[in-house]
Amino acid sequence: SLLLHLGLFVVYALRVCISVAAAAPSAHVLPSNSSSSVPTEVIGVSMYMEYSWTNTEQGIILGSFFNGYITTQVIGGILSRKYGGKSVLMAGVFLASVFTMLTPPASRNFTLLVVCRTLMGAVEGVSFPAILTIIGHWA
């Protein structure tokens, strides 16, 4: 139960991290002239602004994850039945974590980022079939 909860939490956290990083401005706090700890100014730059992605490119980047995700649902069920849900879930979460770590360097090249996000979706696509296989063995 705890493994399923943590696995599902990590999968969702990895899925939305680029949405948060790309849309939300990163804060750069400038030093305050006074002795208070309140910053005087916060300047924000989102990934969209930093890399000058168009709305179409933003949609392609965010949608590429789901293009990979839908392709491995059935494969995830087959692999979970053959190798066990726990192993497939662990491999999916591990590989998704690797692709998440590769996302920042890949963001310098639009095509590489789309490929990275698509592969991340593909390895995360096995997560829910693996979870359902584990739950099916409990029932």
LINWO-V457798 format. One record per run of one state. SS is the DSSP state (alpha for helix, beta for strand, coil for the rest). FROM is the first residue (numbers start at 0). LEN is the number of residues. If there is no record, write none. Layout:
ss=SS from=FROM len=LEN
ss=SS from=FROM len=LEN
//
This chain:
ss=coil from=0 len=1
ss=alpha from=1 len=22
ss=coil from=23 len=2
ss=beta from=25 len=4
ss=coil from=29 len=12
ss=beta from=41 len=4
ss=coil from=45 len=1
ss=alpha from=46 len=5
ss=coil from=51 len=3
ss=alpha from=54 len=17
ss=coil from=71 len=1
ss=alpha from=72 len=11
ss=coil from=83 len=1
ss=alpha from=84 len=22
ss=coil from=106 len=3
ss=alpha from=109 len=15
ss=coil from=124 len=1
ss=alpha from=125 len=13
ss=coil from=138 len=1
//
